[in-house]
Structures are given as C-alpha cells and as structure tokens.
C-alpha cells in the first residue's frame, strides 16, 4: 500500500479533496443552505468511502486492516 504523499495522510485523498471543495463555499459565505448541502455531500462521500473499504477488506485482508489503523479515512488525523 502506498503510504507516502496523500495516501499517508488519508486513505481516500480524492474523496477528501471533494469534501474540501464542497466546504470552501460554506466557509466563504456562511450560508445555511450551503452548510446543509455540504453536510449531505459529506455524508454521501463518507458512505461511499465506507462501502469501498468493505470491499477492500474482503479482497486484501489483514494488510489492509493494518493500513487502516495507521491512516485515517477522510479527515486527516481525525477520521
């Protein structure tokens, strides 16, 4: 498993970048509607990442579990 660059920070760097891009307008405008949209988008991104990990665990087994213990899913150093 790659553990350098973005893959050493989060397991799904592309999904994390989508979430960051969705968060930017919320921070820039402080719009409640955009906040709700971001929350829905983040929930779906998290669901997709979780679904992928179920498949990866089934295919790759214990080495993937060890990688998951070292690297967070979507939010660097948090989740």
N, C-alpha and C positions, 0 to 999 in steps of 0.2 A: 504494500500500500504506500502511496505517496504521502509523505509526512513533511514535505518541505513546501514553502510558499503558502498559498491559500489553504491547501489541504492540511497543513499543520495547525491551522487556526480554527477552521470549521470543516465538518465533513461534507457539507453541501455549499461550496462557495458561490455557485451560480444562483442558487435559491437565496442565499444571504444577500447577494447583490440586488436581487429583485426586491427583497424586503426593504433594503436601504433606499432603493429608488422610489418605492412606494411611500416611505416615511418622509422623504425630503419635502414634498409639498405640504404635508401636515405641519412640519416644523416651520416652514416659511410663511404659512398663512394662519395657522392656529384655527383652522376651520373645523367645526364639529362634524360636518358631513364628511370631510376628507378623513377625519380620525376614524369614523365608522367604516369607511371604505378601506382604510389601511388595516383595521382590525380584521375585517373579513378576508382581505387579501393575505394577511399574515397567517390566519387560521388555515386557509387552504394550502398555502405553501408548506406550513408545518405538517399538515395531513399528508401531503404528497411526499415529503421527506421521510416521514414515518413509514409510509407504505413501501417506499424504496428500500428502507433499512430492513424491513421484514424479509423482503426478497433476497437482499444481500446476505443477511444472516443465514438464511436457508442454503444459499449457494456457497458461501465462503467459510461458514462455521466459526470456530474459536479464534482464528487470527483476526477476523473482523470484529469480534467482541472485544478483543484486546485493544484494537484501534479505537473503538467506540469509547472505551474507558479513558483513553488518553486525549481524545479530541472531541470538543463539543459539537452539537448538531448544527445549529443555525446562528446562535448569538455567541460571539467569541467570549470565552472564559465564563459563560453563564449557563447556556443551554444548547 
